[in-house]
C-alpha cells in the first residue's frame, strides 16, 4: 500500500491533547514499518513517542486515495539513522477514507446535456457516476 519515502500522519489514539505528527517510511519489515522520528506539526519539533503508544496512521497512495489503519509504537531502532518501529497490520485492516464532501455513486443513467447559451447542440449520454456535487458522463 505504501513504500519507502512515503509520508505517514500519526495521531495518538487516546490523546491528552490534540496532536498530529508526520514521519517518513525509511524501511519495511515483516509485520512492521520503520520511520524516521515523527515531527510535531504544531511545533515543528521532533516528537518522542513512548513504546506501546496506540496510533491512527493515515497515508495517501499514488492514486491520491487516503487510507487509515491502527498501529502501535513497537520501539526505537538505532541504525544509520534513528528509527521508530511501528506495527503494520494486514492490508485488509486498512480503511479507505472518503475525502469528498458528497458521496459518489457509481450508477449508469440516461441523461441529456443542454447548452446554457447555444454553444453546442443538445446531446444524450450515460452517467459514469453521480453525487450531490455533479455527475461524470461518458462521451
N, C-alpha and C positions, 0 to 999 in steps of 0.2 A: 504494500500500500504506500509506503514512503521509502525513501532511500537516503544514503549518506548525503549530507548537505542541506536536507530539508529542515525547515524551522517548525518547532513544536511550541504551542502555547500551553502552559501549565497553570492550573488553578487548583489550589488545595480544596479537597472535597469537604472538609469541615473547617472553614476559616474562622479565625477570631476577628479578622478584618478582611475586607475585600482586597485580595492580592492577585496579580497576574504576572507571569514570568514567561520570557522567551528563551529558548535554547535551541541549539543546532545538533542534529544527529551526526555523530562522528564515527560510530562503529555499530554494526549489527551483530547480535549474538543469538544463540538459541534460547528462545523464550524471554529475551531481554534486548534492550536497546541502550547504547551508550551515548550520552550527550555531553556537550561542554557544560560548565556550571551555568545555571539559569541567571538571567538578568531581570531584575525587578523593573517592570515597565514604568512605574511611577517615579522611582528614584534614579534609575539607570545604573544601579549598583549590583554587584554580584550577590546572589542570594545563596545561602547555605541551608538546604532543606534537610531535616532530620531523617535518618533511616526509618522506614516504616510509614512515612507520610503518605497518605492516600491522595491521589490526584485525579482530576479530569484533564485529559490531554486532548487538545484539538489540533488538527493539521489539515491542510488542503493538498490535494494531489495535482498532477499535471493538467487534469481537465477542470481544475478550479472547484471541484466538489469538496465540501468540508465534511470531515469525519471527527467523531469524538469517541474516546474509549477510557475506561477506568484503568488506572495504573497505581504503582506504589514505588517509592524510592527503595531500592534494594541495597544501595551502598555507594561508596565513593571508590574510585579506582585511580591509582597513580600509574600513569603511562607517559608517553611523550608529552601529553597534556593532561591536566587533571580532568577526570570524567566522573559523571554521575550515572549509575546503572539504574534503569527503570524496568519494571516488569512489563513485558509485551504479551498481551493476551492473543488468543487465536483470532484470525481475521474475521470470523463470524461475530465476534464481540464488538466490532467497530460499528458505530451507528452513523448513518449519513444524516447530516443536518440540512433542513430546508431553510435556505437563506432568503428566499423570495418573500415579499410581503404577502403575495397571494399564492395559493397552491395551484400548480399547473396540472391539468388533467389531460392525459393522452387519449383523445377521442376524435373520431373521424365523423365530421358533419358536412352536409352540403351547404354551401354558402354563396352569396352573390356579393361582389365587390362593386360599389358605386363610386364614381369620381365625385369629389366635392365641388369642383369648378370645371367640369367637362374636359379634364386633362387627358382622359382616355375613355374608351368605350366600356360600358358595363361588361363584366365577365363573371363566370362561375368558377368556383374552386372547391377543394376539400380542405378541411382543417387538419393539421397535424396534432395540435393541442390547443387548449383554451384556458384562460384564467380570468379573474376579475379585472386584470390589467390589460388584457388584449388577447389576440389569437395568432397562432402561426399557421399559415396556409401553404398548401402545395401549389406551385405554379407550373 
